[in-house]
Structures are given as C-alpha cells and as structure tokens.
C-alpha cells in the first residue's frame, strides 16, 4: 500500500505543476503578446506599396515583400515587376515623344554639330 500512496502523491504534484505552468504561460501570453513589434497583417493584405505614378528609385529600394514558407509572396513580386515595367514603358514613350517633337534629332545633338 505504501507504494500506491507515493505514486498518487507524485501524480498529484505533477498535475499541479502542469496546471501552474499553464496558468503562468497564459498570463505571460496575455501580458506580453506574441512578441511582434507590429500587429499581424489581415489575411489577403500586403505590406508591398508603390506610388500610383512617378515611381522613383527610392520607392523601389523601399519595397518590402511579405514572407511566405518558401520565400517572398509571388503575387506581390509579379505585381511590382509589372508596375515597374509599365513605368519604364511610359518613360520610354515620353522620351520618344519629346525626341520626335524636337525634330528628328535630340536637342543635344543639334548643338554639338
């Protein structure tokens, strides 16, 4: 009988210790949060931002992508690449328009001759 009493006492101590540890963990989780500096993003949202027009080099350097299991979120990378492609196409079209408006030769070529 002595053996059963020791086992029962040990099990009671173990259960009490587990309950105390769970309560301490829950209190710490509520008080300290999840350890993040910012609140988590809502599902479907993205930290990736670019201005609607006139993208600058600084805008591109400040682009941040959401991390997923195997790297960056592909949809965000594709969106940024498409936006930068449109911006480059727009700038090239504007350069071509300005060059054709000044005649066949750019202004800097006329002064050099």
Secondary structure as GFF3:
##gff-version 3
##sequence-region A 1 113
A	DSSP	alpha_helix	2	32	.	.	.	ID=ss1
A	DSSP	alpha_helix	57	61	.	.	.	ID=ss2
A	DSSP	beta_strand	67	68	.	.	.	ID=ss3
A	DSSP	beta_strand	71	72	.	.	.	ID=ss4
A	DSSP	alpha_helix	74	101	.	.	.	ID=ss5
A	DSSP	alpha_helix	107	112	.	.	.	ID=ss6
###
